[in-house]
């Protein structure tokens, strides 16, 4: 990587880690807030939804704004907004203020993925390596957020913990303001920088161009990946907690009170760091479509394998979860790179906005679908549903691999330019 690549990598890695740092710490606070304010599960769930819903739904407008004002400004606004929201939470006297704070967090966080990935796609020459490190940073944030929040709550009041969690975000804003890089160094398109205007007609025209190209398949692929990802990661902790082989596992005296299922789940996320890196490095050698076909096929097999494995020993379950974590996160650099390959540089923010609308917005529908299946059908039906989502991703990726020419010369030209 050259100096520009390293500068963009550092800036986006900090942003990606902190988005997930804040995101995964929120559920820890929900338990505390429920006891503090004496509210029911339904209300606390509604309050949480106020934060998580805009996190996905705001990705599209976030991408539009990234194209209009430039990705660096949007990432800085994201970091500042998330930090301010947690400072507001630290002084919240009621659930109403907490709900408003979480709403602010969701709006601020929603712009990161389209803005940060647009910056990497247009500013970085060694895109695969930076996508890998960017993904690793996100997984570090996913693992550290709940761990740090839960640990600090053992010794500090929740208000002080919320304020403490905002400190890295404030420091990242200062770092970002001093970071210098060329956000369009990796593209020749003179229109790749911030747009001079932002109109509805241009938005509609750019969207029509995108969905008349191979990006339409990429969007569908990412949506099915989101359905698989959200459903599995949301309910796997609950499933592992009820597995007899884990419930009856005896632990050393020094670990009494620690639930093995939580260690297995955290281990899954840690292995995901390796998967992110491996997937990112492979994007330099394997085409996005070919890589996605292979990984989605593996994810389908792993989902089916959960059916018999959940009745086996804890070692086998842990091993399967490790493989699952590796491949679940290894696929992400491939679809991120696919967006860069199959879209024009001047609509990259819009492209990633649609991408994460599919990933986090439409993908979140699997939470409701999977929850209904778990409540009303055997456990095997849940895993077969997940396998169906990943199988659809594999089939669509195969379609992208063999039918690219049907989407016109623009897609083929973009792929050639991206591989040069």
C-alpha positions in Angstrom: 0.0 0.0 0.0 1.2 3.5 -0.7 0.9 6.5 1.7 -2.6 7.5 0.4 -3.9 3.9 0.8 -2.6 3.7 4.4 -4.1 7.1 5.3 -7.5 6.1 4.0 -7.2 2.7 5.6 -6.5 4.2 9.0 -9.4 6.6 8.7 -12.0 4.1 7.6 -10.8 1.4 10.0 -11.4 3.8 12.9 -14.8 4.6 11.6 -15.8 1.0 10.9 -14.6 -0.2 14.3 -16.5 2.6 16.2 -19.8 2.1 14.3 -19.9 -1.5 15.6 -18.4 -0.6 18.9 -21.4 1.6 19.6 -23.9 -0.8 17.9 -23.1 -3.9 19.9 -22.8 -2.1 23.2 -26.5 -0.9 23.1 -28.0 -4.3 24.0 -25.9 -4.3 27.2 -27.5 -1.0 28.2 -31.0 -2.2 27.4 -30.9 -4.6 30.3 -29.8 -1.8 32.6 -32.3 0.7 31.4 -35.2 -1.8 31.8 -34.3 -2.2 35.5 -33.5 1.5 36.0 -36.7 2.9 34.6 -39.0 -0.1 35.3 -40.3 -0.6 31.8 -41.4 -3.8 30.0 -39.8 -5.9 27.3 -42.1 -4.6 24.6 -41.2 -0.9 25.3 -37.5 -1.6 25.6 -37.7 -3.4 22.2 -39.4 -0.5 20.6 -36.8 1.9 22.0 -34.0 -0.3 20.6 -35.8 -0.4 17.2 -35.6 3.4 17.1 -31.9 3.0 16.9 -31.4 0.0 14.7 -34.1 0.8 12.1 -32.5 4.0 10.8 -29.1 2.3 10.9 -30.2 0.2 7.9 -32.9 2.5 6.3 -30.6 5.5 6.4 -27.9 3.9 4.2 -29.5 5.0 0.9 -29.8 8.7 1.8 -26.3 8.4 3.4 -24.9 7.2 0.0 -26.6 10.0 -1.8 -25.1 12.5 0.6 -21.7 10.9 0.2 -21.9 11.5 -3.5 -23.0 15.1 -2.9 -20.6 16.2 -0.2 -17.8 13.7 -0.3 -17.3 10.6 1.9 -14.8 12.2 4.3 -17.3 14.8 5.5 -19.9 12.1 6.0 -17.6 9.8 8.0 -16.6 12.7 10.2 -20.3 13.6 10.7 -21.0 10.0 11.5 -18.3 9.8 14.2 -19.4 13.1 15.7 -23.1 12.2 15.7 -22.5 8.8 17.3 -20.3 10.3 20.1 -22.9 13.1 20.8 -25.7 10.6 21.0 -23.9 8.5 23.6 -23.1 11.7 25.6 -26.8 12.4 25.4 -27.6 8.9 26.7 -25.2 9.5 29.6 -27.4 12.3 31.0 -30.8 10.9 30.0 -33.3 11.2 32.8 -36.1 9.1 31.1 -36.8 6.5 28.5 -38.0 9.3 26.1 -34.6 10.9 26.1 -32.9 7.5 25.7 -35.2 6.8 22.7 -34.2 10.1 21.2 -30.5 9.4 21.8 -30.7 6.0 20.1 -32.6 7.6 17.2 -29.8 10.1 16.8 -27.2 7.2 16.9 -29.0 5.3 14.2 -29.2 8.3 11.9 -25.6 9.1 12.4 -24.3 5.5 12.1 -26.4 4.9 8.9 -24.1 7.0 6.7 -20.9 5.2 7.6 -21.0 2.1 5.3 -21.9 3.9 2.1 -19.5 6.7 2.8 -16.6 4.7 4.1 -16.7 2.0 1.4 -17.2 4.6 -1.4 -14.0 6.3 -0.1 -12.1 3.0 -0.2 -13.4 2.2 -3.7 -12.4 5.5 -5.3 -9.3 6.4 -3.2 -7.4 3.1 -2.7 -5.2 1.3 -5.2 -4.8 -1.9 -3.2 -8.5 -2.2 -2.6 -8.6 -5.8 -1.6 -6.0 -5.4 1.2 -7.8 -2.3 2.6 -11.2 -4.0 2.4 -9.6 -6.9 4.5 -8.2 -4.6 7.2 -11.4 -2.5 7.1 -13.4 -5.7 7.8 -11.1 -6.7 10.6 -11.5 -3.4 12.3 -15.3 -3.8 12.1 -15.1 -7.2 13.8 -12.8 -5.9 16.5 -15.5 -3.3 17.2 -18.2 -5.9 17.2 -16.3 -8.0 19.8 -15.0 -5.1 22.0 -18.2 -3.0 22.2 -20.2 -5.4 24.4 -17.1 -6.7 26.3 -16.0 -3.2 27.3 -19.5 -2.1 28.2 -20.3 -5.1 30.3 -16.9 -4.9 32.1 -17.2 -1.2 32.9 -20.7 -1.7 34.2 -19.3 -4.0 36.9 -17.5 -1.0 38.5 -19.2 2.2 37.1 -22.7 3.6 36.9 -24.3 3.2 33.4 -24.3 7.0 32.8 -20.5 7.1 33.2 -20.0 4.0 31.1 -22.1 5.6 28.2 -19.9 8.8 28.4 -16.7 6.7 28.5 -17.7 4.8 25.4 -18.1 8.1 23.5 -14.4 9.1 24.2 -12.9 7.0 21.3 -15.4 8.5 18.9 -14.4 12.0 19.9 -10.7 11.1 19.5 -11.4 9.6 16.1 -13.0 12.9 15.0 -9.8 14.7 15.9 -7.7 12.1 14.0 -10.0 12.4 11.0 -9.8 16.1 10.8 -6.0 15.9 10.6 -5.9 13.0 8.1 -4.8 13.9 4.6 -5.5 11.8 1.5 -6.8 11.9 -2.1 -10.3 10.4 -2.1 -10.3 9.8 -5.9 -6.7 8.6 -6.4 -7.7 5.1 -7.6 -10.1 6.3 -10.4 -9.6 8.2 -13.6 -13.2 9.5 -13.7 -13.2 13.2 -13.4 -16.7 13.1 -11.9 -15.7 10.8 -9.0 -15.5 13.7 -6.5 -18.4 15.4 -4.8 -21.3 16.4 -7.1 -22.1 20.0 -7.6 -25.8 19.5 -7.4 -28.2 17.0 -5.9 -31.6 16.6 -7.7 -34.3 14.1 -7.7 -34.1 13.7 -11.4 -30.4 12.9 -11.2 -31.0 10.4 -8.4 -33.7 8.6 -10.4 -31.5 8.6 -13.5 -28.5 7.3 -11.7 -30.6 4.6 -10.0 -32.0 3.5 -13.3 -28.5 3.2 -14.7 -27.5 1.1 -11.7 -30.4 -1.3 -11.8 -30.1 -1.7 -15.6 -26.6 -3.1 -15.0 -25.0 -6.0 -13.2 -25.6 -4.0 -10.0 -29.2 -5.3 -9.9 -27.9 -8.8 -9.3 -25.3 -7.6 -6.8 -28.1 -5.8 -4.9 -30.2 -9.0 -4.8 -27.1 -11.0 -3.7 -26.4 -8.6 -0.8 -30.0 -8.7 0.3 -30.0 -12.5 0.6 -26.6 -12.3 2.4 -28.2 -9.8 4.8 -31.2 -12.2 5.4 -28.7 -15.0 6.2 -26.5 -12.8 8.3 -29.1 -11.1 10.4 -31.2 -14.2 11.1 -28.2 -16.4 12.1 -26.4 -13.9 14.2 -29.5 -12.7 15.9 -30.8 -16.1 17.0 -27.6 -18.2 17.3 -26.9 -17.1 20.8 -30.4 -18.0 21.9 -30.1 -21.4 20.1 -26.6 -22.2 21.6 -27.9 -21.3 25.1 -30.6 -24.0 24.8 -28.3 -26.8 23.4 -28.2 -29.6 25.9 -24.5 -30.4 25.2 -23.6 -26.9 26.2 -26.0 -26.5 29.1 -24.7 -29.7 30.8 -21.0 -28.9 30.3 -19.1 -28.7 33.5 -16.5 -26.0 33.9 -13.5 -25.6 36.1 -14.2 -23.9 39.5 -12.4 -20.7 38.3 -14.9 -20.3 35.5 -18.1 -21.0 37.5 -20.9 -18.6 36.5 -19.5 -18.2 33.0 -21.8 -19.6 30.3 -19.9 -21.5 27.6 -22.4 -20.5 24.8 -21.3 -16.9 25.2 -17.6 -17.9 24.8 -18.5 -19.9 21.7 -20.4 -16.9 20.2 -17.6 -14.4 21.0 -15.1 -16.9 19.5 -17.2 -17.0 16.4 -16.9 -13.3 16.0 -13.1 -13.4 16.7 -12.6 -16.0 14.0 -14.6 -13.7 11.7 -11.7 -11.3 11.9 -9.5 -13.9 10.2 -12.3 -14.5 7.6 -12.5 -10.8 6.8 -8.8 -10.6 6.2 -8.6 -13.8 4.1 -11.6 -12.7 2.0 -10.2 -9.3 1.4 -6.8 -10.6 0.3 -8.5 -13.2 -2.0 -10.4 -10.4 -3.8 -7.1 -9.5 -5.4 -6.9 -12.9 -7.0 -10.5 -14.2 -7.4 -13.3 -12.4 -9.2 -16.2 -11.2 -7.0 -18.8 -13.4 -8.6 -16.6 -16.6 -8.5 -15.7 -15.9 -4.8 -19.3 -15.4 -3.8 -20.5 -18.6 -5.5 -17.9 -20.6 -3.6 -18.5 -19.0 -0.2 -22.3 -19.0 -0.4 -22.2 -22.7 -1.2 -20.1 -23.3 1.9 -22.5 -21.2 4.0 -25.4 -23.2 2.7 -23.7 -26.4 3.7 -22.8 -25.0 7.2 -26.4 -24.0 7.9 -27.6 -27.5 7.0 -24.8 -29.0 9.2 -26.1 -27.2 12.2 -29.2 -29.5 12.2 -27.3 -32.7 13.3 -24.4 -30.9 15.0 -26.5 -29.2 17.7 -27.2 -32.7 19.1 -23.5 -33.5 19.3 -20.7 -32.6 21.8 -19.6 -29.1 22.6 -16.3 -29.5 20.8 -18.0 -30.3 17.5 -20.4 -27.4 18.0 -17.6 -25.0 18.7 -15.7 -26.1 15.6 -18.7 -25.7 13.4 -19.3 -22.2 14.8 -15.7 -21.3 14.1 -16.1 -22.4 10.4 -19.4 -20.5 10.3 -17.8 -17.3 11.6 -14.9 -17.5 9.2 -17.0 -17.9 6.0 -19.8 -15.5 7.2 -17.4 -12.6 7.3 -15.1 -13.8 4.4 -17.9 -13.2 1.9 -18.3 -9.5 2.8 -15.1 -8.2 1.1 -16.3 -10.0 -2.1 -19.7 -8.2 -2.3 -18.1 -4.9 -1.3 -15.6 -5.4 -4.1 -18.4 -6.4 -6.5 -20.0 -3.0 -6.0 -16.8 -1.3 -6.9 -16.4 -3.5 -10.0 -19.9 -3.2 -11.4 -20.7 0.5 -10.7 -19.4 3.8 -12.1 -17.2 5.9 -9.8 -19.4 8.9 -9.8 -22.3 7.0 -8.2 -20.3 4.9 -5.8 -21.9 6.4 -2.7 -25.3 5.8 -4.1 -24.3 2.2 -5.0 -23.1 1.5 -1.4 -26.2 3.2 -0.1 -28.4 0.7 -2.0 -26.0 -2.1 -0.9 -26.5 -1.5 2.8 -30.2 -0.8 2.4 -30.3 -4.4 1.2 -27.8 -5.7 3.8 -29.1 -4.0 7.0 -32.5 -2.7 5.9 -34.2 -5.5 3.9 -31.9 -8.1 5.5 -33.4 -7.3 8.9 -36.7 -8.8 7.8 -35.2 -12.2 8.6 -35.3 -11.3 12.3 -39.1 -11.4 12.1 -39.3 -14.3 9.7 -36.7 -16.4 11.6 -38.3 -15.6 15.0 -41.7 -16.8 13.7 -40.1 -20.0 12.4 -38.3 -20.7 15.7 -41.5 -20.3 17.7 -43.7 -22.3 15.5 -41.5 -24.9 13.8 -38.7 -27.4 14.7 -35.2 -26.0 15.1 -34.2 -27.7 11.8 -36.6 -25.4 9.9 -34.7 -22.3 11.1 -31.4 -23.6 9.7 -33.0 -24.8 6.5 -34.5 -21.3 6.0 -31.1 -19.8 6.5 -29.7 -22.4 4.0 -32.3 -21.2 1.5 -31.1 -17.6 1.8 -27.5 -18.5 1.2 -28.4 -20.9 -1.6 -30.2 -18.0 -3.3 -27.1 -16.0 -3.0 -25.0 -18.7 -4.6 -27.4 -19.1 -7.5 -27.6 -15.3 -8.1 -23.8 -15.1 -7.9 -23.5 -17.9 -10.5 -25.8 -15.8 -12.7 -23.5 -12.9 -12.3 -20.6 -15.1 -13.2 -22.0 -16.5 -16.4 -24.4 -13.8 -17.6 -22.5 -10.6 -17.2 -22.6 -9.8 -20.9 -26.4 -9.5 -20.8 -26.1 -6.4 -18.7 -24.5 -4.4 -21.4 -21.0 -3.1 -22.3 -20.8 -0.7 -19.3 -20.6 -3.5 -16.8 -18.0 -5.3 -18.8 -15.9 -2.1 -19.1 -16.2 -1.4 -15.4 -14.9 -4.9 -14.5 -12.0 -4.6 -16.9 -11.0 -1.2 -15.5 -11.2 -2.5 -11.9 -8.9 -5.5 -12.7 -6.3 -3.3 -14.5 
